Amino acid sequence: MKRERQKRSASPSQRIKMHILGSAGDVSGSLFYFEYSPPEGKVIRFLLEVGLHQEHEEINRQKRLPKGVDAKDINFVIISHAHIDHSGWLPALVKDGFRGSVYTHPATKDLLDFLLLDSGRLQENAADRVNRFIARRQKKAQASGKKSRRIPMSVPLYTPEDVPLCFPLFKSINYNQLYNIADGIQLRFTEAGHILGAAVVTLTIGKGDEAKTVCFTGNVGRAAPPMLKPLVPVKHADYVITESTYGNKLHQKRDRLSTLAEYINNAYARAKQKDRATGCGVIVIPAFAVDRVPTVLHDVQTLAAQGRIPNLATFLDSRMAIAGAAVYRKYPALFQDDVRQQLEKGLDPFAPARYLECVKPEQTNALYENQSEPIIIVGSSGMAAGGKILRHLEKRLTQKNSTVIFVGYQGTGALGYDLVNKKPKQVRVHGRVLPVRATIEYMSDYSGHADYEEIIDWLRHFENKPRKTFLVHGDGGALEAFKGHIEKALGWSVVVPQRRQCFEL
């Protein structure tokens, strides 16, 4: 009995549990559940990230929270940045009863104002496609006189009408300030250099000597990002959770602007060769609507101003990218000096000299016509998996004097992946089989993710070894390789967690 009393008195008076519920073994659906049981008072439950799983969509409809925990039990949510694989499950959580606070950077909230609505439209469209397929099957079965098993109709995970319920829950967290967000929980955001508003999240959970610090990278950008302020060092954490997207890869060491100038100048030389039937060639740049589009536009502006490329008419044809660029203009202080100074002077760093945003159907339709001079069209989606860019590709892929420059990651199954990696002679766009005559280029220089050497250089700033480092947001090969790199370079204890694995911190 005496020994048992001694054992009890030595046990900690608080408990912190972390459940890895997403982005374990893959790069989508980031979701981490924390449960803090203080010495006295109520248990605090919160989520770090609420990402939509975009590769295995069925996961979004499963019971994602731990057993016995419902949406209404969650006290608050923290979102590191606006990408849907880190934020897009929020409307579903709110729909299920969550009413707590959502902590994020104000720029992230502004981006989510339209990104979540777009995600709701995509959910609705996906359900409509499934239901049309079901209806066709049942109609065919009825016409043939066969009995068909009744298949339940698909219901969207959420719709645009569900999204506005999220907005009153948001609370702003600015960089480099310490916030007390619950009794015994403090939160700090620092710049991540990934996209506008992206943050490295540092949490201190508990009080006094028993407090534990958890540092979560979210997604971290390159050591020298094109426009945003770079990743800020963090000096202390008991536990680190880091992304591993490029855990087994290094980025090319070359000058981004020089590479883009070379591609555009070569494309311009081809585009000048006017075809009697189709006119001049067009330079099509598919790009992610958030961050990648304004970065590319700024680079085109810079190169033209320096006389390194011709002063080409440049058109932005993407509703989401136009909205994203408008948000970027609101936050001069988040940029490096050259972009910040332009914005503070009332100049537009994302508008080349001959620039038009296509906000009317007739402006878009004019781009489908034959062109009398070479032009640049920028649009989304960046992987050519949807959006207006598909119609431009449908028109231009068949033209020998046109060029397509991909500037971002290309996921398996997307048209962009096939064009970049498989070099096909023909592709299917909108149901049409088209010959590929245009020149296809690819630039990895715009990656918004640090490679493994850049992340390790950032990790070196920690003054003491963390107790554990957890690797997430990477595929199997990247995770295992990154584990080896960190262990060799830093001698840290590294864990590659499985989905739904629980750890006591």
Stockholm file with secondary structure:
# STOCKHOLM 1.0

chainA/1-505         MKRERQKRSASPSQRIKMHILGSAGDVSGSLFYFEYSPPEGKVIRFLLEVGLHQEHEEINRQKRLPKGVDAKDINFVIISHAHIDHSGWLPALVKDGFRGSVYTHPATKDLLDFLLLDSGRLQENAADRVNRFIARRQKKAQASGKKSRRIPMSVPLYTPEDVPLCFPLFKSINYNQLYNIADGIQLRFTEAGHILGAAVVTLTIGKGDEAKTVCFTGNVGRAAPPMLKPLVPVKHADYVITESTYGNKLHQKRDRLSTLAEYINNAYARAKQKDRATGCGVIVIPAFAVDRVPTVLHDVQTLAAQGRIPNLATFLDSRMAIAGAAVYRKYPALFQDDVRQQLEKGLDPFAPARYLECVKPEQTNALYENQSEPIIIVGSSGMAAGGKILRHLEKRLTQKNSTVIFVGYQGTGALGYDLVNKKPKQVRVHGRVLPVRATIEYMSDYSGHADYEEIIDWLRHFENKPRKTFLVHGDGGALEAFKGHIEKALGWSVVVPQRRQCFEL
#=GR chainA/1-505 SS CHHHHHHHHHSCSCEEEEEECSSSSSSSCCEEEEEEECSSSCCEEEEEEECCCSSSGGGGGSCCSCTTCCGGGCCEEECSCCCHHHHTTHHHHHHTTCCSEEEECHHHHHHHHHHHHHHHHHHHHHHHHHHHHHHHHHHHHHHHTCCCCCCCCCCCSCCTTTGGGTGGGEEECCBTCEEEEETTEEEEEEECSSSTTCEEEEEEESSGGGCEEEEECCSCCCSSCSSBCCCCCCCCCSEEEEECTBTTCCCCCSCHHHHHHHHHHHHHHHHTSCBTTTBBCEEEEECCTTTHHHHHHHHHHHHHHTTSSCCCEEEECCHHHHHHHHHHTTCGGGBCHHHHHHHHTTCCTTCCSSEEECCSHHHHHHHTSCBSSCEEEEESCTTSSSSTHHHHHHHHTTCTTCEEEECSCCCTTSHHHIIIIICCSEEEETTEEEECCSEEEECCTTCSSCBHHHHHHHHTTCSSCCSEEEEESSCHHHHHHHHHHHHHHHCCCEECCCTTEEEEC
#=GC SS_cons         CHHHHHHHHHSCSCEEEEEECSSSSSSSCCEEEEEEECSSSCCEEEEEEECCCSSSGGGGGSCCSCTTCCGGGCCEEECSCCCHHHHTTHHHHHHTTCCSEEEECHHHHHHHHHHHHHHHHHHHHHHHHHHHHHHHHHHHHHHHTCCCCCCCCCCCSCCTTTGGGTGGGEEECCBTCEEEEETTEEEEEEECSSSTTCEEEEEEESSGGGCEEEEECCSCCCSSCSSBCCCCCCCCCSEEEEECTBTTCCCCCSCHHHHHHHHHHHHHHHHTSCBTTTBBCEEEEECCTTTHHHHHHHHHHHHHHTTSSCCCEEEECCHHHHHHHHHHTTCGGGBCHHHHHHHHTTCCTTCCSSEEECCSHHHHHHHTSCBSSCEEEEESCTTSSSSTHHHHHHHHTTCTTCEEEECSCCCTTSHHHIIIIICCSEEEETTEEEECCSEEEECCTTCSSCBHHHHHHHHTTCSSCCSEEEEESSCHHHHHHHHHHHHHHHCCCEECCCTTEEEEC
//
